[in-house]
């Protein structure tokens, strides 16, 4: 899976399943501050990522993931 495919899938589930406004989805957007992702959303994201990408997110691996770009990179590193 290419990074562009990862970005496309992530953006799609953020809009469709987490109900984030497409207008705020930018690589530099901060997950909590700009996108408003809270702990309940994060639980949903863990389930969605496992379903779409086939791996479980480990909380300790997400410690340095602050922006959407970081999140794309994290997922791309797991599926490549």
PDB file of N, CA, C and O in Angstrom, chain B, residues numbered from 101:
ATOM      1  N   UNK B 101       0.847  -1.184   0.000  1.00  0.00           N
ATOM      2  CA  UNK B 101       0.000   0.000   0.000  1.00  0.00           C
ATOM      3  C   UNK B 101       0.891   1.245   0.000  1.00  0.00           C
ATOM      4  O   UNK B 101       1.826   1.350   0.793  1.00  0.00           O
ATOM      5  N   UNK B 102       0.594   2.170  -0.882  1.00  0.00           N
ATOM      6  CA  UNK B 102       1.391   3.390  -0.972  1.00  0.00           C
ATOM      7  C   UNK B 102       0.950   4.387   0.097  1.00  0.00           C
ATOM      8  O   UNK B 102      -0.122   4.253   0.689  1.00  0.00           O
ATOM      9  N   UNK B 103       1.793   5.382   0.329  1.00  0.00           N
ATOM     10  CA  UNK B 103       1.438   6.409   1.313  1.00  0.00           C
ATOM     11  C   UNK B 103       0.190   7.166   0.867  1.00  0.00           C
ATOM     12  O   UNK B 103      -0.644   7.526   1.698  1.00  0.00           O
ATOM     13  N   UNK B 104       0.054   7.411  -0.437  1.00  0.00           N
ATOM     14  CA  UNK B 104      -1.146   8.109  -0.919  1.00  0.00           C
ATOM     15  C   UNK B 104      -2.411   7.294  -0.654  1.00  0.00           C
ATOM     16  O   UNK B 104      -3.464   7.857  -0.355  1.00  0.00           O
ATOM     17  N   UNK B 105      -2.309   5.975  -0.764  1.00  0.00           N
ATOM     18  CA  UNK B 105      -3.458   5.111  -0.455  1.00  0.00           C
ATOM     19  C   UNK B 105      -3.791   5.183   1.038  1.00  0.00           C
ATOM     20  O   UNK B 105      -4.960   5.218   1.422  1.00  0.00           O
ATOM     21  N   UNK B 106      -2.745   5.204   1.874  1.00  0.00           N
ATOM     22  CA  UNK B 106      -2.947   5.332   3.324  1.00  0.00           C
ATOM     23  C   UNK B 106      -3.655   6.655   3.631  1.00  0.00           C
ATOM     24  O   UNK B 106      -4.637   6.683   4.372  1.00  0.00           O
ATOM     25  N   UNK B 107      -3.148   7.750   3.055  1.00  0.00           N
ATOM     26  CA  UNK B 107      -3.734   9.072   3.286  1.00  0.00           C
ATOM     27  C   UNK B 107      -5.202   9.080   2.867  1.00  0.00           C
ATOM     28  O   UNK B 107      -6.055   9.591   3.592  1.00  0.00           O
ATOM     29  N   UNK B 108      -5.492   8.520   1.706  1.00  0.00           N
ATOM     30  CA  UNK B 108      -6.855   8.485   1.200  1.00  0.00           C
ATOM     31  C   UNK B 108      -7.781   7.716   2.137  1.00  0.00           C
ATOM     32  O   UNK B 108      -8.873   8.188   2.452  1.00  0.00           O
ATOM     33  N   UNK B 109      -7.350   6.530   2.587  1.00  0.00           N
ATOM     34  CA  UNK B 109      -8.181   5.713   3.478  1.00  0.00           C
ATOM     35  C   UNK B 109      -8.391   6.389   4.828  1.00  0.00           C
ATOM     36  O   UNK B 109      -9.498   6.387   5.366  1.00  0.00           O
ATOM     37  N   UNK B 110      -7.318   6.970   5.372  1.00  0.00           N
ATOM     38  CA  UNK B 110      -7.427   7.639   6.674  1.00  0.00           C
ATOM     39  C   UNK B 110      -8.395   8.815   6.567  1.00  0.00           C
ATOM     40  O   UNK B 110      -9.286   8.966   7.403  1.00  0.00           O
ATOM     41  N   UNK B 111      -8.221   9.644   5.542  1.00  0.00           N
ATOM     42  CA  UNK B 111      -9.109  10.794   5.380  1.00  0.00           C
ATOM     43  C   UNK B 111     -10.563  10.352   5.221  1.00  0.00           C
ATOM     44  O   UNK B 111     -11.480  10.970   5.763  1.00  0.00           O
ATOM     45  N   UNK B 112     -10.751   9.275   4.468  1.00  0.00           N
ATOM     46  CA  UNK B 112     -12.098   8.758   4.240  1.00  0.00           C
ATOM     47  C   UNK B 112     -12.760   8.330   5.545  1.00  0.00           C
ATOM     48  O   UNK B 112     -13.913   8.680   5.796  1.00  0.00           O
ATOM     49  N   UNK B 113     -12.034   7.567   6.389  1.00  0.00           N
ATOM     50  CA  UNK B 113     -12.688   7.123   7.630  1.00  0.00           C
ATOM     51  C   UNK B 113     -12.821   8.264   8.643  1.00  0.00           C
ATOM     52  O   UNK B 113     -13.732   8.245   9.470  1.00  0.00           O
ATOM     53  N   UNK B 114     -11.933   9.247   8.591  1.00  0.00           N
ATOM     54  CA  UNK B 114     -12.099  10.388   9.495  1.00  0.00           C
ATOM     55  C   UNK B 114     -13.385  11.144   9.181  1.00  0.00           C
ATOM     56  O   UNK B 114     -14.094  11.576  10.090  1.00  0.00           O
ATOM     57  N   UNK B 115     -13.681  11.302   7.907  1.00  0.00           N
ATOM     58  CA  UNK B 115     -14.903  12.008   7.492  1.00  0.00           C
ATOM     59  C   UNK B 115     -16.136  11.131   7.709  1.00  0.00           C
ATOM     60  O   UNK B 115     -17.114  11.573   8.311  1.00  0.00           O
ATOM     61  N   UNK B 116     -16.090   9.889   7.220  1.00  0.00           N
ATOM     62  CA  UNK B 116     -17.276   9.025   7.235  1.00  0.00           C
ATOM     63  C   UNK B 116     -17.604   8.439   8.609  1.00  0.00           C
ATOM     64  O   UNK B 116     -18.773   8.361   8.989  1.00  0.00           O
ATOM     65  N   UNK B 117     -16.587   8.031   9.346  1.00  0.00           N
ATOM     66  CA  UNK B 117     -16.849   7.289  10.579  1.00  0.00           C
ATOM     67  C   UNK B 117     -16.617   8.113  11.850  1.00  0.00           C
ATOM     68  O   UNK B 117     -17.302   7.901  12.851  1.00  0.00           O
ATOM     69  N   UNK B 118     -15.668   9.043  11.823  1.00  0.00           N
ATOM     70  CA  UNK B 118     -15.410   9.877  13.000  1.00  0.00           C
ATOM     71  C   UNK B 118     -16.147  11.215  12.873  1.00  0.00           C
ATOM     72  O   UNK B 118     -16.239  11.983  13.830  1.00  0.00           O
ATOM     73  N   UNK B 119     -16.672  11.474  11.665  1.00  0.00           N
ATOM     74  CA  UNK B 119     -17.472  12.666  11.375  1.00  0.00           C
ATOM     75  C   UNK B 119     -16.712  13.968  11.583  1.00  0.00           C
ATOM     76  O   UNK B 119     -17.220  14.911  12.188  1.00  0.00           O
ATOM     77  N   UNK B 120     -15.492  14.002  11.072  1.00  0.00           N
ATOM     78  CA  UNK B 120     -14.682  15.216  11.102  1.00  0.00           C
ATOM     79  C   UNK B 120     -14.925  15.970   9.801  1.00  0.00           C
ATOM     80  O   UNK B 120     -14.993  15.372   8.727  1.00  0.00           O
ATOM     81  N   UNK B 121     -15.052  17.272   9.908  1.00  0.00           N
ATOM     82  CA  UNK B 121     -15.284  18.121   8.739  1.00  0.00           C
ATOM     83  C   UNK B 121     -14.095  18.023   7.787  1.00  0.00           C
ATOM     84  O   UNK B 121     -12.947  18.238   8.176  1.00  0.00           O
ATOM     85  N   UNK B 122     -14.392  17.698   6.544  1.00  0.00           N
ATOM     86  CA  UNK B 122     -13.345  17.523   5.536  1.00  0.00           C
ATOM     87  C   UNK B 122     -12.473  18.772   5.392  1.00  0.00           C
ATOM     88  O   UNK B 122     -11.296  18.661   5.047  1.00  0.00           O
ATOM     89  N   UNK B 123     -13.019  19.932   5.645  1.00  0.00           N
ATOM     90  CA  UNK B 123     -12.288  21.197   5.491  1.00  0.00           C
ATOM     91  C   UNK B 123     -11.115  21.329   6.461  1.00  0.00           C
ATOM     92  O   UNK B 123     -10.157  22.046   6.172  1.00  0.00           O
ATOM     93  N   UNK B 124     -11.175  20.650   7.603  1.00  0.00           N
ATOM     94  CA  UNK B 124     -10.086  20.771   8.593  1.00  0.00           C
ATOM     95  C   UNK B 124      -9.037  19.668   8.461  1.00  0.00           C
ATOM     96  O   UNK B 124      -8.040  19.672   9.181  1.00  0.00           O
ATOM     97  N   UNK B 125      -9.257  18.729   7.547  1.00  0.00           N
ATOM     98  CA  UNK B 125      -8.317  17.621   7.382  1.00  0.00           C
ATOM     99  C   UNK B 125      -7.150  18.077   6.504  1.00  0.00           C
ATOM    100  O   UNK B 125      -7.240  18.134   5.278  1.00  0.00           O
ATOM    101  N   UNK B 126      -6.055  18.399   7.187  1.00  0.00           N
ATOM    102  CA  UNK B 126      -4.823  18.835   6.532  1.00  0.00           C
ATOM    103  C   UNK B 126      -3.664  18.126   7.219  1.00  0.00           C
ATOM    104  O   UNK B 126      -3.751  17.835   8.412  1.00  0.00           O
ATOM    105  N   UNK B 127      -2.580  17.839   6.497  1.00  0.00           N
ATOM    106  CA  UNK B 127      -1.459  17.111   7.111  1.00  0.00           C
ATOM    107  C   UNK B 127      -0.939  17.753   8.400  1.00  0.00           C
ATOM    108  O   UNK B 127      -0.537  17.046   9.325  1.00  0.00           O
ATOM    109  N   UNK B 128      -0.944  19.079   8.465  1.00  0.00           N
ATOM    110  CA  UNK B 128      -0.397  19.758   9.646  1.00  0.00           C
ATOM    111  C   UNK B 128      -1.389  19.872  10.799  1.00  0.00           C
ATOM    112  O   UNK B 128      -1.040  20.368  11.870  1.00  0.00           O
ATOM    113  N   UNK B 129      -2.625  19.417  10.588  1.00  0.00           N
ATOM    114  CA  UNK B 129      -3.654  19.506  11.632  1.00  0.00           C
ATOM    115  C   UNK B 129      -3.272  18.652  12.842  1.00  0.00           C
ATOM    116  O   UNK B 129      -2.877  17.494  12.710  1.00  0.00           O
ATOM    117  N   UNK B 130      -3.403  19.259  14.023  1.00  0.00           N
ATOM    118  CA  UNK B 130      -3.138  18.520  15.264  1.00  0.00           C
ATOM    119  C   UNK B 130      -4.366  17.656  15.570  1.00  0.00           C
ATOM    120  O   UNK B 130      -5.505  18.115  15.477  1.00  0.00           O
ATOM    121  N   UNK B 131      -4.108  16.401  15.935  1.00  0.00           N
ATOM    122  CA  UNK B 131      -5.208  15.457  16.142  1.00  0.00           C
ATOM    123  C   UNK B 131      -6.193  15.947  17.195  1.00  0.00           C
ATOM    124  O   UNK B 131      -7.403  15.909  16.970  1.00  0.00           O
ATOM    125  N   UNK B 132      -5.697  16.405  18.337  1.00  0.00           N
ATOM    126  CA  UNK B 132      -6.591  16.826  19.419  1.00  0.00           C
ATOM    127  C   UNK B 132      -7.078  18.252  19.209  1.00  0.00           C
ATOM    128  O   UNK B 132      -8.282  18.506  19.234  1.00  0.00           O
ATOM    129  N   UNK B 133      -6.156  19.183  19.003  1.00  0.00           N
ATOM    130  CA  UNK B 133      -6.518  20.607  18.969  1.00  0.00           C
ATOM    131  C   UNK B 133      -7.314  20.995  17.726  1.00  0.00           C
ATOM    132  O   UNK B 133      -8.326  21.689  17.827  1.00  0.00           O
ATOM    133  N   UNK B 134      -6.860  20.551  16.552  1.00  0.00           N
ATOM    134  CA  UNK B 134      -7.498  20.980  15.303  1.00  0.00           C
ATOM    135  C   UNK B 134      -8.636  20.065  14.862  1.00  0.00           C
ATOM    136  O   UNK B 134      -9.650  20.536  14.348  1.00  0.00           O
ATOM    137  N   UNK B 135      -8.470  18.755  15.062  1.00  0.00           N
ATOM    138  CA  UNK B 135      -9.485  17.810  14.609  1.00  0.00           C
ATOM    139  C   UNK B 135     -10.480  17.446  15.712  1.00  0.00           C
ATOM    140  O   UNK B 135     -11.545  16.892  15.438  1.00  0.00           O
ATOM    141  N   UNK B 136     -10.128  17.759  16.952  1.00  0.00           N
ATOM    142  CA  UNK B 136     -11.038  17.492  18.064  1.00  0.00           C
ATOM    143  C   UNK B 136     -11.170  16.017  18.408  1.00  0.00           C
ATOM    144  O   UNK B 136     -12.184  15.595  18.964  1.00  0.00           O
ATOM    145  N   UNK B 137     -10.152  15.232  18.081  1.00  0.00           N
ATOM    146  CA  UNK B 137     -10.199  13.802  18.388  1.00  0.00           C
ATOM    147  C   UNK B 137      -9.968  13.615  19.887  1.00  0.00           C
ATOM    148  O   UNK B 137      -8.940  14.022  20.427  1.00  0.00           O
ATOM    149  N   UNK B 138     -10.948  12.990  20.548  1.00  0.00           N
ATOM    150  CA  UNK B 138     -10.823  12.746  21.977  1.00  0.00           C
ATOM    151  C   UNK B 138     -10.604  11.257  22.230  1.00  0.00           C
ATOM    152  O   UNK B 138     -10.463  10.474  21.290  1.00  0.00           O
ATOM    153  N   UNK B 139     -10.579  10.877  23.497  1.00  0.00           N
ATOM    154  CA  UNK B 139     -10.261   9.491  23.835  1.00  0.00           C
ATOM    155  C   UNK B 139     -11.301   8.509  23.295  1.00  0.00           C
ATOM    156  O   UNK B 139     -10.952   7.392  22.913  1.00  0.00           O
ATOM    157  N   UNK B 140     -12.564   8.909  23.257  1.00  0.00           N
ATOM    158  CA  UNK B 140     -13.592   8.016  22.701  1.00  0.00           C
ATOM    159  C   UNK B 140     -13.409   7.840  21.199  1.00  0.00           C
ATOM    160  O   UNK B 140     -13.560   6.738  20.673  1.00  0.00           O
ATOM    161  N   UNK B 141     -13.081   8.941  20.506  1.00  0.00           N
ATOM    162  CA  UNK B 141     -12.793   8.846  19.074  1.00  0.00           C
ATOM    163  C   UNK B 141     -11.587   7.950  18.834  1.00  0.00           C
ATOM    164  O   UNK B 141     -11.556   7.173  17.880  1.00  0.00           O
ATOM    165  N   UNK B 142     -10.602   8.066  19.706  1.00  0.00           N
ATOM    166  CA  UNK B 142      -9.391   7.275  19.529  1.00  0.00           C
ATOM    167  C   UNK B 142      -9.693   5.781  19.621  1.00  0.00           C
ATOM    168  O   UNK B 142      -9.118   4.984  18.879  1.00  0.00           O
ATOM    169  N   UNK B 143     -10.588   5.403  20.523  1.00  0.00           N
ATOM    170  CA  UNK B 143     -10.986   3.991  20.628  1.00  0.00           C
ATOM    171  C   UNK B 143     -11.594   3.533  19.295  1.00  0.00           C
ATOM    172  O   UNK B 143     -11.290   2.443  18.811  1.00  0.00           O
ATOM    173  N   UNK B 144     -12.448   4.368  18.713  1.00  0.00           N
ATOM    174  CA  UNK B 144     -13.034   4.043  17.409  1.00  0.00           C
ATOM    175  C   UNK B 144     -11.960   3.935  16.335  1.00  0.00           C
ATOM    176  O   UNK B 144     -12.005   3.036  15.495  1.00  0.00           O
ATOM    177  N   UNK B 145     -10.994   4.850  16.363  1.00  0.00           N
ATOM    178  CA  UNK B 145      -9.922   4.842  15.371  1.00  0.00           C
ATOM    179  C   UNK B 145      -9.105   3.566  15.463  1.00  0.00           C
ATOM    180  O   UNK B 145      -8.720   3.005  14.437  1.00  0.00           O
ATOM    181  N   UNK B 146      -8.833   3.098  16.677  1.00  0.00           N
ATOM    182  CA  UNK B 146      -8.085   1.842  16.861  1.00  0.00           C
ATOM    183  C   UNK B 146      -8.814   0.697  16.160  1.00  0.00           C
ATOM    184  O   UNK B 146      -8.193  -0.101  15.458  1.00  0.00           O
ATOM    185  N   UNK B 147     -10.118   0.618  16.348  1.00  0.00           N
ATOM    186  CA  UNK B 147     -10.920  -0.445  15.732  1.00  0.00           C
ATOM    187  C   UNK B 147     -10.923  -0.296  14.206  1.00  0.00           C
ATOM    188  O   UNK B 147     -10.765  -1.280  13.483  1.00  0.00           O
ATOM    189  N   UNK B 148     -11.103   0.926  13.727  1.00  0.00           N
ATOM    190  CA  UNK B 148     -11.145   1.180  12.285  1.00  0.00           C
ATOM    191  C   UNK B 148      -9.810   0.851  11.623  1.00  0.00           C
ATOM    192  O   UNK B 148      -9.778   0.235  10.558  1.00  0.00           O
ATOM    193  N   UNK B 149      -8.714   1.259  12.251  1.00  0.00           N
ATOM    194  CA  UNK B 149      -7.382   0.979  11.690  1.00  0.00           C
ATOM    195  C   UNK B 149      -7.156  -0.521  11.615  1.00  0.00           C
ATOM    196  O   UNK B 149      -6.631  -1.021  10.620  1.00  0.00           O
ATOM    197  N   UNK B 150      -7.547  -1.242  12.657  1.00  0.00           N
ATOM    198  CA  UNK B 150      -7.387  -2.694  12.630  1.00  0.00           C
ATOM    199  C   UNK B 150      -8.194  -3.309  11.484  1.00  0.00           C
ATOM    200  O   UNK B 150      -7.723  -4.222  10.806  1.00  0.00           O
ATOM    201  N   UNK B 151      -9.401  -2.807  11.276  1.00  0.00           N
ATOM    202  CA  UNK B 151     -10.269  -3.327  10.209  1.00  0.00           C
ATOM    203  C   UNK B 151      -9.708  -3.004   8.822  1.00  0.00           C
ATOM    204  O   UNK B 151      -9.678  -3.873   7.950  1.00  0.00           O
ATOM    205  N   UNK B 152      -9.268  -1.770   8.615  1.00  0.00           N
ATOM    206  CA  UNK B 152      -8.816  -1.335   7.290  1.00  0.00           C
ATOM    207  C   UNK B 152      -7.371  -1.706   6.964  1.00  0.00           C
ATOM    208  O   UNK B 152      -7.032  -1.970   5.811  1.00  0.00           O
ATOM    209  N   UNK B 153      -6.521  -1.722   7.998  1.00  0.00           N
ATOM    210  CA  UNK B 153      -5.093  -1.893   7.744  1.00  0.00           C
ATOM    211  C   UNK B 153      -4.508  -3.181   8.325  1.00  0.00           C
ATOM    212  O   UNK B 153      -3.376  -3.541   8.002  1.00  0.00           O
ATOM    213  N   UNK B 154      -5.259  -3.876   9.172  1.00  0.00           N
ATOM    214  CA  UNK B 154      -4.848  -5.190   9.651  1.00  0.00           C
ATOM    215  C   UNK B 154      -3.805  -5.211  10.745  1.00  0.00           C
ATOM    216  O   UNK B 154      -3.094  -6.206  10.883  1.00  0.00           O
ATOM    217  N   UNK B 155      -3.683  -4.147  11.534  1.00  0.00           N
ATOM    218  CA  UNK B 155      -2.783  -4.183  12.685  1.00  0.00           C
ATOM    219  C   UNK B 155      -3.408  -3.390  13.824  1.00  0.00           C
ATOM    220  O   UNK B 155      -4.269  -2.536  13.610  1.00  0.00           O
ATOM    221  N   UNK B 156      -2.950  -3.695  15.059  1.00  0.00           N
ATOM    222  CA  UNK B 156      -3.449  -2.986  16.237  1.00  0.00           C
ATOM    223  C   UNK B 156      -2.514  -1.837  16.569  1.00  0.00           C
ATOM    224  O   UNK B 156      -1.292  -1.987  16.562  1.00  0.00           O
ATOM    225  N   UNK B 157      -3.105  -0.692  16.857  1.00  0.00           N
ATOM    226  CA  UNK B 157      -2.326   0.455  17.306  1.00  0.00           C
ATOM    227  C   UNK B 157      -1.919   0.224  18.753  1.00  0.00           C
ATOM    228  O   UNK B 157      -2.748  -0.124  19.595  1.00  0.00           O
ATOM    229  N   UNK B 158      -0.642   0.418  19.032  1.00  0.00           N
ATOM    230  CA  UNK B 158      -0.159   0.318  20.409  1.00  0.00           C
ATOM    231  C   UNK B 158      -0.043   1.734  20.966  1.00  0.00           C
ATOM    232  O   UNK B 158       0.613   2.586  20.365  1.00  0.00           O
ATOM    233  N   UNK B 159      -0.676   1.990  22.110  1.00  0.00           N
ATOM    234  CA  UNK B 159      -0.661   3.353  22.663  1.00  0.00           C
ATOM    235  C   UNK B 159       0.739   3.948  22.796  1.00  0.00           C
ATOM    236  O   UNK B 159       0.939   5.135  22.538  1.00  0.00           O
ATOM    237  N   UNK B 160       1.706   3.126  23.198  1.00  0.00           N
ATOM    238  CA  UNK B 160       3.061   3.652  23.373  1.00  0.00           C
ATOM    239  C   UNK B 160       3.680   4.103  22.047  1.00  0.00           C
ATOM    240  O   UNK B 160       4.548   4.976  22.031  1.00  0.00           O
ATOM    241  N   UNK B 161       3.241   3.516  20.951  1.00  0.00           N
ATOM    242  CA  UNK B 161       3.754   3.916  19.633  1.00  0.00           C
ATOM    243  C   UNK B 161       3.121   5.230  19.163  1.00  0.00           C
ATOM    244  O   UNK B 161       3.652   5.896  18.275  1.00  0.00           O
ATOM    245  N   UNK B 162       2.010   5.589  19.750  1.00  0.00           N
ATOM    246  CA  UNK B 162       1.309   6.819  19.370  1.00  0.00           C
ATOM    247  C   UNK B 162       1.774   8.028  20.181  1.00  0.00           C
ATOM    248  O   UNK B 162       1.281   9.136  19.971  1.00  0.00           O
ATOM    249  N   UNK B 163       2.707   7.829  21.093  1.00  0.00           N
ATOM    250  CA  UNK B 163       3.148   8.915  21.986  1.00  0.00           C
ATOM    251  C   UNK B 163       3.645  10.142  21.232  1.00  0.00           C
ATOM    252  O   UNK B 163       3.397  11.269  21.660  1.00  0.00           O
ATOM    253  N   UNK B 164       4.340   9.942  20.121  1.00  0.00           N
ATOM    254  CA  UNK B 164       4.892  11.073  19.368  1.00  0.00           C
ATOM    255  C   UNK B 164       4.028  11.478  18.174  1.00  0.00           C
ATOM    256  O   UNK B 164       4.431  12.323  17.374  1.00  0.00           O
ATOM    257  N   UNK B 165       2.862  10.887  18.053  1.00  0.00           N
ATOM    258  CA  UNK B 165       1.964  11.220  16.943  1.00  0.00           C
ATOM    259  C   UNK B 165       1.072  12.379  17.373  1.00  0.00           C
ATOM    260  O   UNK B 165       0.145  12.210  18.166  1.00  0.00           O
ATOM    261  N   UNK B 166       1.370  13.551  16.836  1.00  0.00           N
ATOM    262  CA  UNK B 166       0.636  14.750  17.218  1.00  0.00           C
ATOM    263  C   UNK B 166      -0.214  15.305  16.066  1.00  0.00           C
ATOM    264  O   UNK B 166      -1.305  15.833  16.282  1.00  0.00           O
ATOM    265  N   UNK B 167       0.305  15.177  14.845  1.00  0.00           N
ATOM    266  CA  UNK B 167      -0.400  15.742  13.693  1.00  0.00           C
ATOM    267  C   UNK B 167      -0.934  14.631  12.800  1.00  0.00           C
ATOM    268  O   UNK B 167      -0.579  13.463  12.955  1.00  0.00           O
ATOM    269  N   UNK B 168      -1.772  15.008  11.886  1.00  0.00           N
ATOM    270  CA  UNK B 168      -2.307  14.049  10.924  1.00  0.00           C
ATOM    271  C   UNK B 168      -1.184  13.477  10.068  1.00  0.00           C
ATOM    272  O   UNK B 168      -1.207  12.295   9.723  1.00  0.00           O
ATOM    273  N   UNK B 169      -0.204  14.303   9.725  1.00  0.00           N
ATOM    274  CA  UNK B 169       0.950  13.830   8.961  1.00  0.00           C
ATOM    275  C   UNK B 169       1.703  12.739   9.726  1.00  0.00           C
ATOM    276  O   UNK B 169       2.110  11.734   9.144  1.00  0.00           O
ATOM    277  N   UNK B 170       1.885  12.944  11.036  1.00  0.00           N
ATOM    278  CA  UNK B 170       2.528  11.923  11.876  1.00  0.00           C
ATOM    279  C   UNK B 170       1.720  10.627  11.837  1.00  0.00           C
ATOM    280  O   UNK B 170       2.283   9.534  11.776  1.00  0.00           O
ATOM    281  N   UNK B 171       0.395  10.763  11.874  1.00  0.00           N
ATOM    282  CA  UNK B 171      -0.483   9.591  11.868  1.00  0.00           C
ATOM    283  C   UNK B 171      -0.377   8.835  10.543  1.00  0.00           C
ATOM    284  O   UNK B 171      -0.313   7.606  10.525  1.00  0.00           O
ATOM    285  N   UNK B 172      -0.359   9.585   9.426  1.00  0.00           N
ATOM    286  CA  UNK B 172      -0.166   8.952   8.114  1.00  0.00           C
ATOM    287  C   UNK B 172       1.146   8.169   8.099  1.00  0.00           C
ATOM    288  O   UNK B 172       1.189   7.016   7.669  1.00  0.00           O
ATOM    289  N   UNK B 173       2.216   8.811   8.576  1.00  0.00           N
ATOM    290  CA  UNK B 173       3.544   8.178   8.576  1.00  0.00           C
ATOM    291  C   UNK B 173       3.548   6.915   9.436  1.00  0.00           C
ATOM    292  O   UNK B 173       4.124   5.896   9.056  1.00  0.00           O
ATOM    293  N   UNK B 174       2.902   6.996  10.592  1.00  0.00           N
ATOM    294  CA  UNK B 174       2.825   5.843  11.490  1.00  0.00           C
ATOM    295  C   UNK B 174       2.144   4.672  10.803  1.00  0.00           C
ATOM    296  O   UNK B 174       2.667   3.557  10.817  1.00  0.00           O
ATOM    297  N   UNK B 175       0.985   4.910  10.202  1.00  0.00           N
ATOM    298  CA  UNK B 175       0.264   3.832   9.530  1.00  0.00           C
ATOM    299  C   UNK B 175       1.056   3.311   8.340  1.00  0.00           C
ATOM    300  O   UNK B 175       1.156   2.099   8.144  1.00  0.00           O
ATOM    301  N   UNK B 176       1.618   4.213   7.544  1.00  0.00           N
ATOM    302  CA  UNK B 176       2.401   3.796   6.378  1.00  0.00           C
ATOM    303  C   UNK B 176       3.579   2.915   6.797  1.00  0.00           C
ATOM    304  O   UNK B 176       3.918   1.963   6.093  1.00  0.00           O
ATOM    305  N   UNK B 177       4.202   3.221   7.928  1.00  0.00           N
ATOM    306  CA  UNK B 177       5.349   2.419   8.398  1.00  0.00           C
ATOM    307  C   UNK B 177       4.912   1.019   8.812  1.00  0.00           C
ATOM    308  O   UNK B 177       5.699   0.074   8.745  1.00  0.00           O
ATOM    309  N   UNK B 178       3.670   0.884   9.235  1.00  0.00           N
ATOM    310  CA  UNK B 178       3.156  -0.429   9.675  1.00  0.00           C
ATOM    311  C   UNK B 178       2.681  -1.303   8.523  1.00  0.00           C
ATOM    312  O   UNK B 178       2.721  -2.530   8.616  1.00  0.00           O
ATOM    313  N   UNK B 179       2.230  -0.677   7.436  1.00  0.00           N
ATOM    314  CA  UNK B 179       1.663  -1.470   6.344  1.00  0.00           C
ATOM    315  C   UNK B 179       2.629  -1.674   5.167  1.00  0.00           C
ATOM    316  O   UNK B 179       2.322  -2.398   4.220  1.00  0.00           O
ATOM    317  N   UNK B 180       3.782  -1.035   5.240  1.00  0.00           N
ATOM    318  CA  UNK B 180       4.729  -1.180   4.114  1.00  0.00           C
ATOM    319  C   UNK B 180       5.725  -2.288   4.359  1.00  0.00           C
ATOM    320  O   UNK B 180       6.586  -2.541   3.517  1.00  0.00           O
TER     321      UNK B 180
END
